Amino acid sequence: MEYDIIPFPRSRKLEVDALELASKRHIIHGFLEVDVTVPRRILKGTSGTDGHPLSFTAYVIACYARAINAHPTVQAYRDLRNRLIVFHDVDVSTLIEHRTSNIPVAHIIRNANTLSVREISEEIRAVQADPHPWGLLEGSIALVSRLPRFVRILFLRGLRLNPNWIKQTDGTTEVSSFGMFGKRVRWGIGLLYVHTVGLWVGGVAERPMAHEGSIALRESLNVTLSFDHDLVDGAPAARFASTFTELLESGALLDEEAPTPLFQAVKPPAHMQVKVDMTVNSR
């Protein structure tokens, strides 16, 4: 009998503790199937600094951050004094796969609600080329992982009751792209460690969908929205999901990124453009 003995990574102890606490939260999930034919068509006509089209993940994050900006209460946090803290900034925590090692590293896109798709795309590609796992927190995580388990649990519970700590260490929300690890991935369900709202992005596949009064073959994206039901009720969550879906399907955030003739061919209706402009400009 042959086998290898590999030391259990000390840093994984903190991950296991966080998973245990996350499993006890009251999380609700919403499964969406979104027609992304228009934005993906527009993205093919764009070009980043590396010559490739802008990142589709960056586009999803931009839409998601602006939808939160329009419905900020979905990222409310309860503090130690039993108050709700509603952040104006949308700091998106996400995993970015290193270009050569294929190892996903954690990164926070600060003020994502104010960044263009191009700016987010360039930030993602900069991290892909030069990853910095955990950044300034790397030393702190190593230190906490050496503490006894009951101390680590107290630390994580204390973190959850301090919204400012959450924002600094892990952003105000999270996005995880299951689709980048497999083309056949549909809906993913993740655990929210400390965040109130999270987005899990699945794969894109061609599917027959209703379009302009008929059935057509369209590019469909499966996404899952997760909310802490202690802080977010169903109605606000549904309104947020509706705004996010409209932004995602319209491709309106790509107005400045695509060649004019291409965008004019797929421009969304006037009522949707007004809504998007109000969303982008609200602070």
C-alpha positions in Angstrom: 0.0 0.0 0.0 1.5 3.3 -1.1 0.5 6.7 0.1 2.0 10.2 0.8 1.9 12.0 4.2 1.4 15.7 3.7 1.3 18.2 6.6 -2.1 19.8 7.1 -1.6 23.5 6.2 -1.9 25.6 9.3 -3.8 28.3 7.4 -6.5 25.8 6.6 -7.4 25.7 10.3 -8.8 29.2 10.1 -10.7 28.2 7.0 -12.3 25.2 8.7 -13.3 27.5 11.7 -14.9 30.0 9.3 -16.8 27.3 7.5 -18.2 26.0 10.7 -19.5 29.4 11.7 -20.8 30.1 8.1 -22.9 26.8 8.2 -24.9 28.2 11.1 -26.0 31.4 9.3 -29.5 31.8 7.9 -28.6 32.1 4.2 -31.2 32.3 1.4 -30.3 31.7 -2.3 -31.8 33.0 -5.6 -31.0 31.2 -8.9 -31.0 33.3 -12.0 -30.7 32.4 -15.7 -29.5 35.5 -17.5 -29.4 36.2 -21.3 -25.9 37.6 -21.8 -25.9 37.4 -25.6 -25.7 41.2 -26.0 -22.9 42.0 -23.6 -20.8 39.1 -24.8 -21.2 40.3 -28.4 -20.1 43.8 -27.4 -17.1 42.5 -25.4 -15.8 40.8 -28.5 -15.3 44.2 -30.0 -13.3 45.6 -27.1 -9.5 45.3 -26.5 -7.5 45.5 -23.3 -3.9 46.5 -22.9 -2.9 42.9 -23.6 -4.8 42.8 -26.9 -7.5 40.5 -25.7 -11.2 41.5 -25.2 -12.1 43.0 -21.8 -12.9 40.5 -19.1 -16.4 39.1 -18.9 -15.9 38.6 -15.1 -15.0 42.3 -14.9 -18.3 43.1 -16.6 -20.3 41.0 -14.2 -18.6 42.6 -11.2 -19.3 46.1 -12.6 -23.0 45.3 -13.0 -23.1 43.7 -9.6 -21.4 46.6 -7.8 -23.8 49.1 -9.4 -26.8 47.1 -8.5 -25.6 47.1 -4.9 -25.0 50.9 -5.2 -28.7 51.2 -6.2 -29.9 49.0 -3.3 -27.2 49.5 -0.6 -29.2 47.9 2.2 -28.3 44.4 0.8 -24.8 45.0 2.1 -25.9 46.2 5.6 -24.0 44.8 8.6 -25.0 44.6 12.3 -22.4 45.8 14.7 -21.7 45.1 18.4 -24.2 47.8 19.5 -27.0 46.2 17.4 -27.0 48.9 14.8 -27.1 48.4 11.0 -24.1 49.8 9.2 -24.8 50.4 5.5 -21.6 51.1 3.5 -21.7 53.5 0.5 -18.6 52.0 -1.1 -18.9 48.6 -2.8 -15.6 46.7 -2.2 -15.8 43.3 -4.0 -13.8 40.4 -2.7 -13.0 37.8 -5.4 -10.7 35.0 -6.3 -8.4 35.6 -9.3 -6.6 32.7 -11.0 -2.9 33.2 -11.5 -1.9 33.1 -15.1 0.9 30.5 -14.8 0.3 28.6 -11.6 -3.5 28.4 -12.0 -3.8 29.0 -8.2 -6.7 31.3 -7.2 -5.7 34.2 -5.0 -7.9 36.5 -2.9 -8.2 40.1 -4.1 -10.4 43.1 -3.1 -11.6 45.5 -5.9 -12.1 48.7 -3.9 -14.9 51.1 -4.9 -16.0 48.8 -7.7 -19.3 50.7 -8.0 -17.3 53.7 -9.4 -15.0 51.8 -11.7 -15.6 51.1 -15.4 -15.5 47.7 -16.9 -12.1 48.5 -18.4 -10.7 49.6 -15.1 -11.8 46.4 -13.3 -10.6 44.3 -16.2 -7.2 45.8 -16.1 -7.0 45.4 -12.3 -7.9 41.7 -12.6 -5.3 41.1 -15.3 -2.6 42.9 -13.2 -3.3 40.5 -10.3 -3.3 37.5 -12.7 0.2 38.5 -13.8 1.5 39.5 -10.3 -0.6 37.8 -7.6 -0.4 38.9 -4.0 -2.3 36.3 -1.9 -3.9 38.1 1.1 -1.7 41.1 0.6 -1.0 42.9 3.9 -3.1 40.3 5.8 -0.8 37.4 5.1 1.2 37.8 8.3 -1.9 38.3 10.4 -3.6 35.2 9.0 -0.4 33.1 9.8 -0.4 34.5 13.3 -4.1 33.9 14.0 -3.9 30.3 12.7 -1.3 29.5 15.4 -3.7 30.4 18.2 -5.8 27.8 20.0 -9.1 26.9 18.3 -11.4 28.7 20.9 -9.4 31.9 20.4 -9.7 31.6 16.6 -13.5 31.2 17.0 -13.7 34.2 19.2 -11.7 36.2 16.7 -14.0 35.2 13.8 -17.1 36.0 15.9 -15.6 39.4 16.8 -14.8 40.1 13.2 -18.4 39.4 12.2 -19.6 42.1 14.7 -17.2 44.8 13.5 -18.3 45.9 10.0 -15.3 48.2 9.6 -12.9 45.2 10.1 -14.9 43.2 7.6 -14.6 46.0 5.0 -10.9 46.4 5.5 -10.0 42.7 5.6 -12.6 41.1 3.2 -14.5 43.9 1.4 -18.2 44.6 1.7 -19.4 41.7 -0.6 -17.9 38.8 -2.5 -18.0 37.3 -6.0 -16.8 33.8 -6.9 -16.7 32.6 -10.5 -17.3 28.8 -10.5 -17.5 29.0 -14.3 -13.8 29.7 -14.8 -13.0 26.3 -13.4 -15.3 24.4 -15.8 -17.3 25.2 -18.9 -20.2 22.9 -17.8 -20.7 24.5 -14.4 -24.3 25.6 -13.9 -25.4 27.1 -10.6 -23.0 27.2 -7.7 -23.9 27.5 -4.0 -21.3 28.9 -1.7 -21.1 29.8 2.0 -21.0 33.4 3.2 -18.4 33.6 5.9 -19.0 37.2 7.0 -20.7 39.0 4.1 -24.3 39.8 3.9 -24.6 39.3 0.1 -22.6 37.2 -2.3 -22.6 36.3 -6.0 -21.7 32.9 -7.4 -21.1 33.0 -11.2 -21.6 29.7 -13.2 -20.8 28.9 -16.8 -22.2 30.3 -20.0 -23.9 28.0 -22.4 -26.1 28.3 -25.5 -29.8 27.6 -24.7 -33.1 28.1 -26.4 -34.7 31.1 -24.7 -37.6 33.5 -25.3 -36.4 36.5 -27.3 -38.5 39.2 -29.0 -41.6 37.1 -29.1 -40.0 33.9 -30.3 -37.6 31.1 -29.3 -34.0 31.7 -30.2 -30.6 30.2 -29.3 -29.1 32.6 -26.8 -26.0 32.6 -24.5 -27.3 32.0 -21.0 -25.4 32.7 -17.8 -26.3 30.9 -14.5 -25.8 33.0 -11.4 -26.7 32.5 -7.7 -27.3 35.4 -5.3 -27.0 34.6 -1.6 -28.2 36.8 1.2 -28.1 36.7 5.0 -31.8 36.5 5.8 -31.2 38.0 9.2 -30.4 41.3 7.5 -32.1 41.1 4.1 -35.7 40.3 3.4 -37.1 38.7 0.3 -38.6 41.8 -1.3 -35.4 43.9 -1.2 -33.4 40.9 -2.4 -35.8 40.5 -5.3 -35.6 44.2 -6.3 -31.8 44.0 -6.1 -31.8 40.9 -8.3 -34.1 42.6 -10.9 -31.8 45.6 -11.2 -28.7 43.3 -11.4 -30.4 41.2 -14.2 -31.4 44.3 -16.2 -27.9 45.7 -16.0 -26.3 42.4 -16.9 -28.5 41.7 -19.9 -28.5 45.2 -21.4 -24.8 45.7 -21.9 -25.3 49.4 -21.2 -22.2 49.6 -19.0 -20.2 48.8 -22.1 -21.3 51.9 -23.9 -17.9 53.5 -23.8 -15.9 50.3 -24.4 -17.5 49.1 -27.7 -17.2 50.6 -31.3 -20.1 52.9 -32.0 -21.8 50.9 -34.8 -21.8 47.6 -32.8 -23.3 49.2 -29.7 -26.0 51.1 -31.7 -27.2 47.7 -33.0 -27.8 46.3 -29.5 -28.6 49.5 -27.5 -31.2 48.9 -24.8 -34.6 50.7 -24.6 -34.7 54.3 -23.5 -36.3 53.6 -20.2 -33.6 51.1 -19.3 -30.8 53.7 -20.2 -32.3 56.2 -17.9 -32.4 53.7 -15.0 -28.8 52.7 -15.6 -27.6 56.3 -15.7 -29.3 57.0 -12.4 -27.7 53.9 -10.9 -24.2 54.7 -12.1 -24.3 58.3 -10.9 -25.9 57.7 -7.5 -23.4 57.8 -4.6 
